Amino acid sequence: MKTGIHPDYRPVVFQDANTGTAFLTRSTARTDRTVVWDNGHSYPLVVVDVTCASHPFWTGADRIVDTEGRVEKFERRYGRRIRGERREG
């Protein structure tokens, strides 16, 4: 590998902006913020909008978009088309 062309791959703390949950991992993300972790060391801090701690799919809070079927919704909006019938327009 060439020296001096690759970003610094180091331990970084990612924190969820919604829940405050934080985890330590390795990354090349750049930031000016730092945080003191549980082990007493200071690490760069990256605050993100969504992590597995706040994403609806992972938390089980996945909301139901609609209870009506897509076909019924389409037919209600645009009308039901009878087989063989052609729309002019």
N, C-alpha and C positions, 0 to 999 in steps of 0.2 A: 504494500500500500504506500502511496505517496504521503509524505508528511506535510502537515499544514493545510490540507484541502478539505479534510473531513470535520464536521461539527463535533464539539465536545459531547461525548456520551457519558452522562453522569447521573447520580441519584437526584431525583426531583420529587417534590411533594405536590400532588394534585389535590385541590380542594373543591368540593361541590358548592357552588354559590347559593343553592337553595337549602340544602340540608346541613352544610358545614362539615360533612363527612370528608375526611382526608385520607390519602393513602400514599405510601412511599414506593416509587418505582424508578426505573431508569429511563431517561429521555434525552433528546437533543433540544428540547424546547428552551427558548431564551426568555428570561424575565429579570426584572430589577428587584422584585420582592423576595424576601427570605423569611423562613420560619424556623424556630427551634423545635426539633422533633423530640419524641419521647426519650430517645437515647442521649439527649443533650447536645447533639450535633446540629449545626445550622445548614439548611438545605434551601435551594431555590424553590419558590412557591408559585404555582400556576393555578389560578382560579378559573374553573370552567363552569358553563351553564348547566350541563347535564352529565351525570354519571350514572352508574348502575344503582346508586342510592336514591336517585330521584326520577329515573325514567319510568314511565307508567308500565311498560312491558315487564321490567324486572321487579318492580315493587308489587305487582299484582293489582294495581289500581287502574288497569286498562279500562277505559270507558267504552261503552257501547255506542257506536256512531249512530245507528238508527235501528229500530226494531222492524221496520218495514223492509221487505225484500227489494232488491234492486230492480227486478223485472216489474213488480207492481208499481214501484215509484216511477219508472220510465213510462209505463202505460197510463198512469194517472196524469203525468205531465204532457205526454204527446199523443195520447189516445191509443186505442188498441187497433192494430192493423189486421184485417182479415186476410187469410191466405189467398193469393191470387189477385188481390186488389192493388191497384197502383195509385199512388198519390200524384196528382198533377200540381205543378207549381214551381 
